[in-house]
Amino acid sequence: MTAPTPPTPPFRDPRLPLEKRVDDLLSRLTLDEKTAFLHQFAPAVERLGVAAFRTGQEALHGVAWMGPATVFPQAVGLGATWNEDLVRRVGEAVSKEARAMRARDERVGLNVWSPTVNLLRHPLWGRNEEGYSEDPRLTSAIATAYTRGLRGDHPVYWRTAPVLKHWLAHNNEADRDTSSSSVRPRVLHEYDLRAFRETVEAGAVAGVMPAYNLVNGRPNHVSPYLAEHLRAWTREELLVCSDAGAPSNLVDSEHYFDTHEEATAAALRAGVDSFTDHGTDSTKIVARVRGALERGLLTETDVDTAVRRQLSVRFRLGEFDPDPAPYAGTADFDTPEHRELAREAAEQAVVLLGNDGVLPLAPDTRIAVVGLLADECKLDWYSGTLIHRSTPLEGLYERFGAARVSFAEGVDRVLLRTGDGRFLHVPPSDGSASGARGAEGALDPALLAGRTDLPPLTAAADGTELALADWGEGVLTLRAPDGRYLSVAEDGFVRASADQPGGWVVQETFRLEPHGNGHLLRHLGTGRPVRVAADGVKVAADDADAEIFEPVVTERGEDAVARVAAGADVVVVVAGNDPHINGRETEDRTTLRLPAHQERLLRAARAAGGRTVLALVSAYPYAVDADAFSAVLWTAHGGQAAGTALARVLAGDVSPAGRLPQTWYADDGDLPDLLDYDVIGGRQTYLYFEGTPLFPFGHGLSYASFGYADLSARVGDGSVRVSFTVTNTGDVTADEVAQLYGRAEEPSVPRPRRELLAHRRLTLAPGATAEVVFEVPLSALAFWDVAHGRWRLEPGPYALLVGASSEDVRLSATVTLDGEPSAPRPVRERGLAAADFDEQSGTEIVDRTRTAGDAVTPVAGATGELLYRACDFGRGVTGVTLTVAGEGSAEIALDGVPAAALATDAPTPGPYDYVEIGAPLAAAEGVRDLRIRLRGTLRLAHVGFSG
């Protein structure tokens, strides 16, 4: 007799609602099994037929770290397209490739940690390449488009499950795991939260990843904002994945908790559902969770909540369906459509910053292309491996013909002479990694920095001429004639073994340091100098054992540039950065200026007498002398089609229409401190900056011209309808990005000079006209009213500004809106939350407790001042009470007149041990401005009034 077929468990039944399926599977798991799910690498549960699962697959501009894949432009380049439809299609292609790659390799994950929606507040941030824009609305629009592409359009199942990075207010790499971003409530709501909120509310986000930093003194991994804001924006079960190593940082570097059990419990209760820590080793996290359970710091319900959120994502990915989910059979990988999309995205990302008419280049132009990036197709930390490759030089060869294009990289060519008169010598490779360019132009993929089977460098009478590239601040790369970069492997030997600088620790960078009668060659990856030993060149134990080298320059880069430029009509200088050097994850930039070596190449190109085009290929803005060039273009590193795209724009096959997604400042002096997160008080980004930018937010030129007309603005029920026409008045088909900005004309508090409300990228043939209509919700013009702790639309006139950039306004209209008038703060009844100030100086916001609330304290060594405008004391109060911790004093003034002085008798036992101190308050009646001056280590949480 045949045994009966066991019934299908409910969690395997796709006819049931997803919530019931999740609940059924959760009920079948033991506490130990659920606990094991809390680590990034969740093990299989064989008795239930549940496979292993891991959160996390990088997919910022293509599937990363898992081998060959289509590589699209960097995220900041996608932001520069201002084109949601394009970015949605890119997200769709990336998610299809993730599915196709997973079919071949189960290590490829479907929970993708992308996109990054941190705002590009500060252009020296090392991870500028990962964000979309300094503007929250543009960031949200692009991020929403990308996540919709990643998710797919099925009503139930998701192609991939995107997680937004990095929650919250994260814009510095220096001390990123210990620094705190002081974020006042208006900045929090109007700026940092907004970028996340609008994307989450759009419904295509699976979760978020908290950032390494602290916000207002509290680590993001125990942030109350996860519950108060993030999870309030949607009914979906959002998955919160920790950043790598961040759970341990709560104790090890931040010292926020005494034990890892406390830290893990706090993070789990705050809303972290998956712990990315200790790589694939889950034992430490599991032990910490078990310890927290045993100590009563966690309950099984807390664990269930996190596991339910994980399972919700896994069900949406179709993992538990008996038949393949709709996306399981996706096989689209490196298709002609994906290659074409990569080229289209790279073309649309090019921004023409200036042009005196030299562009587009005529077909018979003799072109000299020079610069460190002229024959490079650079990848970054979050790139996949190139299948196809196109450099600017290759693109120009293809478009204009090799006979019309001459080339000089512009690096210095050097021999490194040892103290005994020999020279560094690069032995031939062993044939398995010849260093020759393949059919697609890439070096042999076997060239890896960690290889130890290639012969190390030696010292010999016939030295090898090395290409020395100076990337700024003395950071050098050295390359053999066949294209191999010098690199150091774990065994300490120096080999020519890398096709590009790269890796978490870059092993291909060096510095020549003056020493005695010569120079030390210091390897920056290890921090150790190089020496010549009998068995080859290697890093030394210390400086005393180092080799003294004399660089012998055989050709200066400037001379090579001058030579090829002399016979050209136009010199195209391709300058910029290597995404792994001097500005990347873990390393902020120090200046907006180009490296000195590249500045010298620019001067040499200009001195040749021809017309000079500067093509900046970089992950971030630069401060350059734009007037010194006939034309200036910028593009982010554009992925596999970067060179073809740039050449087509230079030739006029494509009219450039990228627009700057962030302000380009003219000088380092225009920048705030990197850790000043107060965009309002610090007058940061185009929203508040009052200086003259090098190039403004939204700027970008075209080979066509466009006319704007027929502006109409009509206020309706809950929105304002804005319409206008755009006409291509040029003689080529081109794209224009029409931009709508708004500005409160009579604000009661500091408001943006103008803020982006809507935009649209249009394609218009010569003479064609298109009507553009925007329906702008009135809520887009509201601000966070700190006096009452809510959003408020202020009544009065608002300017609506239409044009081609934030500064190039072509049309304007004014509408008068009804709203809620300002009202004084009801301080007599409610007192004042210390962080709800209108203005401040010399203070920072800190955590009131480890779990919730804010306090304000003077910056170390400073006297802090807080201003609260229009405080309503009614018929009068007679006393003031401050809720404080720490030690110090406070002075209170009303309308500038001293009214009270208070001080602590002794320091409180700890920073969270608050006491109340009080004093009489003179002349406190009616509506007055209140100013508080803080000294010492006082942490002020609340101000109360009595009498």
Disulfide bonds with the S-S distance in Angstrom:
none
